[in-house]
Amino acid sequence: MNKKVSIIVAAYNASKYIVETILSVMGQSYDNWELIIINDGSTDNTAEIVSQYTNDKRIILVTQKNTGAVIARNNGFLVSSGEYIIILDADDTLLSDKVELQVNILDSADDVGVVYGDTWHCDEFLNKVSLESEKFPGQQASGNVFEKIINGNLFAVHAAMFRRSLIDRSNIHIVDEYQIADWELWVRLSEKTNFLYLNSPVCLYRLHASMSARTDDNSTQIRQRLGVANVIRKKQKYFELNEKLKSTFEFNNARFCFKFRDYQKAKELSKVSIKHNMFNVNSIILYILSSVKNVS
């Protein structure tokens, strides 16, 4: 059965890159898709550019007041009709066989709800720099990924495709500015289904100066990371983890805070990590370093 795939794009002042994003979808080897672009109150000519492509009835433009990417994606999901979902940012692109490869996997593996592939990290002009699998070796995982994904986002959002049926409410994302929306989604889905890693590049991830990962200040980065951590701590699967895994989880949170110079929070979380596992040498060292930095 030729299942429909909904590709949802939240676009705010995306005129610089949106054409490449659209063309990467139009160039897919699999043709039963809809591209839903939510123009999130752009003040540039994003809407006019997208309108040039809406003669292809698979491309749907929705314009709304500016609410942010999370609500824009949720609104895109509301008007979508595909059985499979891809979230795509307005500055990134898909490789031409991405949709076909991942549809084939979901069609043939009923126990898999999320499939994701490798990602090319690129410069501003989409020149390939490195594969994510090379940059973060050992990060890729299949099956029950909960224990791994709670320690960090495993993949770029557009590297994945997931089943619509996994979303048990009308929205993809929880609306909370103090969270990393993509990561929270994958954590939530990892409670319900198996993931499968496709060992092949499926998309390009554009790195440029204006992307939020490079413009958010330290306090915002920490607040968002710890927002997801707070959600994870309430999950039933988290309660089922052994003490060593909980210690590792808190150590990774502490290390993140240390990296972004909140030494007090790093000290607090490394102490929590030690309570879970008093032999966690990394947490002990981080606790000492954080204490010294906090005093200085």
N, C-alpha and C positions, 0 to 999 in steps of 0.2 A: 504494500500500500504506500502511495506517494504522500507521506505525511507533510503537512504544512509546518514551516519553521517561521516563527516570529522573531525578527531582529529589532531590538528596541534601542533607540539612540536618544539620549538627552543632549540637546545642543544649545549652548549659550555663547553668543558671539563667536561662532565656529566657522566664520567665512573663510578663514585661512586654510583650513584643512578638510572641510566637509565634502568637497567634491571627490577627493581621493577615497574618503570613507564610503561614499555612495557608489562610486565606480567599482570598489572592491566587492561590494555586494552584488551589483549587476553582473559582474564577471564570474559569478559562481557556476560551477559545473552542474549544480543541483538547482532546479528552477522553481520549485514550489515553495517560495518564501514570500513574506511580506516585510517590508522595511518601514517601521513606524518611527518617524523623527518628530520628537517633541521640541518645538522651538520655545525655549524657556525664557521668554521675554527678552530676546536678543535686541541690542540697540544697533547692531551692524546690519548687513544685508544677508544674513543667514537664510531668512525665510525666502527672499527673492531667489537666491541660488538654488535652494531645494525645490522651489516651484518649477524650475526649468526641467526637472526630472519626473514630475508627477503625471506626465502623460503615460508613463508606465504605471498602470493601475495597481501594481504591487507596492508602489511607494506612496506612503500616506504621510502628509504633513499636518501636524496639529500645533496651533499656536496658542500659548497661554501666557499669563503674567509670570514674572520671575518668581519661582518658588524653590529653586535648587534642584540638583540632579536627582536626589532621592525621590522627591515627589514627582518630578517629571518622568522618571522611569516607572513609577507606580501608575501614573496616568497612561503611559504607553501600554502597560500590561492590561489595563482596563479595556482598551480598544482593540487589543490583539486577539487573534483567533487561532493561532498555531498550537499544535500539540507539543512542539518542542520550542524552547526559548533560548535566545542568545542576547546578552547585553553587550552593546558595543559603544565605546566612547567616540565622540565626534572628531577626535584627532587620531584615531587608530584605524587599522585596516585588517581585513581578512585575506588569507591566501585563498586561491581560487577553488581548491578542493576541500576546504574546511567544512562546509555544511554537508557535503555528500559523505565524507568520511565519518562524521559524527552521527549523522542520521542512520547510516548503515549499522553502526555499533549499537545505538539505542534500539533500533528495530530488531536486532538479533540477540540482545541480552536483556531479558526482562528484569533481571535482578539488579541492573545498573540504572541509576537515576540521573547521574551526572557523569559526563565524559569530558575530559579536557586534554589538550595537546600541548606541545612545546611552543615557545614564543621567541621570536626574534626581537631582541632589544635593538632599537635603531636610533640614529640621530634625528635631528629635526627634519631632515630631507628624506627620511626612510631608507638611508643607507644602513645596511645590516652591520651591527657591531659585535653582538655575541648572542648565543642561544641561552635561554634561561637555564636549561639543563646543565650547561657548562659553567654558568655563573654561580648556580646553586646546586651542585651535584648532591645526589642523595635526598633531595627535597621531594621528588616525585613519589607518589604513592597511589595504590589501587586498593579496592575492597573497602573495609571499614577504616576510614581515615580520621576518625574523630581524635584519636590520641595524637596524631601528627598535626592536624589542622588547628588545634587549639593553641599551638605554639607559634603560629604565623600563617599568613595568607600564602597558600602554596602556588598560586598561579594568577596571571592576569585575567580580569573578568571576562574578556572576549575570547579567551582560550577555551572557554567551556560552552557546553550546551546541556540543558537540563529539561526534564519532563515537566510540563505545565501542571500535571496532576499532583506534583509534590507541594505546590503552593496551596495551603489549606485556608486561605483567605483571599480577599480581593487585591491585596498588595504584595509585591515582591519584597519590598524593604520595610523594616520598621523605621518610622520617622523619628530619628533621634540624632541631633547634631553631634552628640558626644560618642559616636560610634563610627567604625569603618564599615560602611554598608555592605560592600562586597564580602568582606571577611565574615561578618555576622551571618549573611545569607548562607555561605558555604558551611559554617559551623552548624547552623540550623538544619540544613539538608543532610549533613553527615550523621545526624541522629536518626534519619529516616531511611537512608538508602546507601548502597555501595557506590563508590566512585571508580572510574576507570581511567588510567593514564594512557593516552595514545602517544607513543614514542615517535612523534613526527611533528615538525613545525606546522602550525595552523594559522598563525596571525603575526602581525607586526605591531610592536608597542613603541610608540614614538616618545622619545625623551626630549623635552624642550623646556626652556626657562620658565614658561608661564603655567606649567602643569601644577596642580594643587600639591602634589607630593614634594615639590620644590619651593612652593611659596608659603605653605603653612608654617607658622612659627613653632618653636619647641613645645610650648605649653599646649597648643592645639594637637600636635602629634601625640603627646602623652595622654591627653584627655580622651582622644579617640581610641587609642590602644587600650587604655584601662576601662573604657566604656564597654568594649567587647569582652574584656576579661571578666567584668562584673556579670555580664550575661552568661558567660561560660560557667562561672562558679555556681550558677543556679540550675544547671542542666543535670538531669538524672544520670547521664553517662559520666559526668564529672564526679559525682558522688561515688560512682562505681570504680573509679581509678584507684590504683594502689598509691601508697604514700610517696614512693619514689617518683612516680609520674606527676603527682601534684607538686612535688618539690621542683621538678624540672620546669613545670608550667610557671610557677612563681619566680623561679630564677630568670627565665626568659623575659618576664615582665619587668623584673628588677634591672636586668641588663639593658633593656630598652630605655628605661628611665635614666639610667646612668649615661647612656649614649647621648641623650638629649638634655643632660645636665640638671636633672632634678635629683640631686644626691640624697635628699631627705627621703623621698619616695623610694628611691633605689635601696636605701638602707632598710626601710620598713618592709619592703617586699622580700629582700634577701633574708631578713629575719624570719618571715613567714615560711620561706622555702626551707630554712634550717629546721624549723619546727616540724615540718613534714619529714625531713630526712637529715638528721644531725651529722651524717657523714658526707653530705654534699659539699665537697671541697670547693667547687666553683662558687657556691653561694657564700661560704665562709670568707673566701678571698674578696668577693664583691662586697660583702658586709663591711669588711675592714677598710677597703678602698673608699666606699661611700661615706663611712664615718669620718675618715681623714679629710675627704673633699668637703664634707658638710661643715666641718670645723673651720677649714681654711677659707 
